[in-house]
Amino acid sequence: MKKLVLLPHIFGLLAVLGSCNNPQPQENQTIVGGKLQVLVDETLLPVMEEQVAVFEHLYKQADVELSVAQENQIVTKLVNNEVEVAVLTRQLNAEEMTFFEARQFRPRVYRFAEDALALVVNKNSADSVITVDDIIRVMQGKEPVGQVDRLVFDNPNSSTVRYLKDLAGVDSLPATGVYALKSNSEVLKYVYETPRTVGVLGLSWVVRPDSALRRYTDGVKVLGVRSQAGKPGADGYYKPSQSNLAEGIYPLSRSVYIINAEPRKGLGMGFAAFLTGLSGQRIILKSGLMPDSLPPRELIIRK
């Protein structure tokens, strides 16, 4: 995996070089200025909103517009050259990369965080744990185990659905036991109002909710998950905490990538540098996700 390390104090110099080499100067874009549209997986929206707010505060000439879409929509727009920068919870596969190779170009891909699927239930539910085998049974259309009647997703085309379909080895959702709504916020509300339901969310929706969703996050609880036999996390039930993500024992973790398909040095490069750099990694740490590289801590010892 490629790493991008760019210190803030050299941004200015690179911006000048980038503007000189930009084949499309009419766009008036550098790595720290101009306009940029970023398509982001809806499960990652809360943490990405924080990243953009800080980035634009530091670089006043930068205007980053976040557009939310489902995973398959994002990939389609990338390969069709409708958007150049995206944030996803997977890399492009070999078939998708052929679209770029036909243009003799390979997108730059940078991992900047470790996310997780959080499984939530109504706070009054008797259940507090679940196993990966239980989840697979539901995804395969088999009888649910315990007091859980159904799994509820944010969208049938979301990254959370794709993740659990891959885990269960199925190509489509079963006719019963699985429901899809329209967003992560709707999943929170549904679980808050509906017992015996497990909601499947991106972790940042649980740990960094906005004020409008606070009452719903206060009314749900996160389940501990036990992995399958022989895999890390099979010796107990683990919640999606930063320490468990760092140790690799939470079973439903996933990497987060920024994919930059800009054919030139532009604001996408600067934003990727920010995400993988010190400031962006601190925001990831604060958000409850696991940063790709832990920011250093300085201790001042006074006599």
Secondary structure, DSSP 4 states (H G I P E B T S, - for coil): -------GGGHHHHHHHHHHH-S-GGG--BTTBEEEEEEEEGGGHHHHHHHHHHHHHH-TTEEEEEEEE-HHHHHHHHHTTS-SEEEESS---HHHHHHHHTTT---EEEEEEEEEEEEEEETT-S--EEEHHHHHHHHTTPPP-TT--EEEES-TTSHHHHHHHHHHT-SS--SSSEEE-S-HHHHHHHHHH-SSEEEEEEHHHHHS--GGGHHHHHTEEEPEEE--TTSTTTTS-B---HHHHHHT--TTEEEEEEEE--SSS-HHHHHHHHHHSHHHHHHHHHHTSEESSPPP-------
